[in-house]
């Protein structure tokens, strides 16, 4: 019973990975749109896009860490 609950909890924790994937897509989609509107700011916008990617990816890694904690620690 406990093992089944752990698997369900870990599966629920990984739902955040789908949200992170959508967020990363939004970051780069917005970056492409912004560069298309103002190409002279491409370098600065690329730096902002990488920052947005890193922060969004950090959320995905936290979600994955929580899933592993649920599976192997508790």
N, C-alpha and C positions, 0 to 999 in steps of 0.2 A: 504494500500500500504506500509506504513512504517512498519507495523507489519510483513508483508511478507519479506521485506528486512532484518529486524532484524533476522528472522529465517534463512534466507539464509546465512547471515553473521556468525551467531553462528554455523551453520552446517559446513561452510568452516573453521572456527577456530578449530573445533574438528578434522579436517583431520590430524593435527599435532600429535594427540594421536596415530594414526596408526604408524607414524614414530618413536614415542617414544617406542612403543611396539617392533618394529623391532630392535631398538637400544638396548633395554634391552636383547633381544634374542641374539644379537651379543656379548654383554658383557659377558654373562654367557657361551655362546658357546666358545668364545675365552678362557675363564677361564678354562673350561673343557679340551680344547686342550692343554693349557699350562701346566696344572697339569699332564696330561697324558705324556707329554714330559719330565717334570722334577718334579717328586713327592716331592723332598726335599724342593721345594719352595712353597708348597701348602699354608702355612699360610700367607706368604707375598702376594701371588697372590690373595688369598681370600680377603685380605684387599683392594687390588686394584680393585677387582671386585665389592665390596660393594661401593667403592667410585664412580666407573663408573655407577653403578646402581642408586646411589643417584643423581648424576648430570643429568642423563638421565630422571629420574623420575621428577626432578625439571622442566625440559622443558615441560613435560606432564602436570604438575600442572599449569604452566604458561599459557599453551594453554587452559586448562579448565577454568582458571580464566578469560581469555579474552572472552571465549564464554559466561560465565555468565555475564560479564560486558556488552557485547553487548546486551544480552537479557534483563537484568533488570535495567541497568543504563541509557543507551542512549534511 
